[in-house]
Amino acid sequence: MAQMSDFQKSFLARGGMTMYTQKEFDDQLAIAKAQIMQVAVDTTKTAISIEREECAKLVDEMRKNMDCPDAPMVLDIALEQLAEKIRNRLKK
């Protein structure tokens, strides 16, 4: 990158712009990138959590709709445990 002349620096400084070194810029850029990545990770975790909860609700709904004498108690317990495992899978 070409160095700025004293005239260029003073011209930009008079315009109200603050001058930063390349290192200062790179440091701030790295911080901004890290913050963006953290938001992306948190958003993804939230989306996965919402999807898991909705899947568990489907299992719960299936369980409630099994009110028939032919449905074995073991299946009811298995579906209940499945819904709970879906909800808690991400919490490990």
Protein Blocks (a to p, Z undefined) as FASTA:
>chain_A
ZZddfklmmmmmmnopacddfklmmmmmmmmmmmmmmmmmmmmmmmmmmmmmmmmmmmmm
mmmmmmcfklcfklmmmmmmmmmmmmmmmmZZ
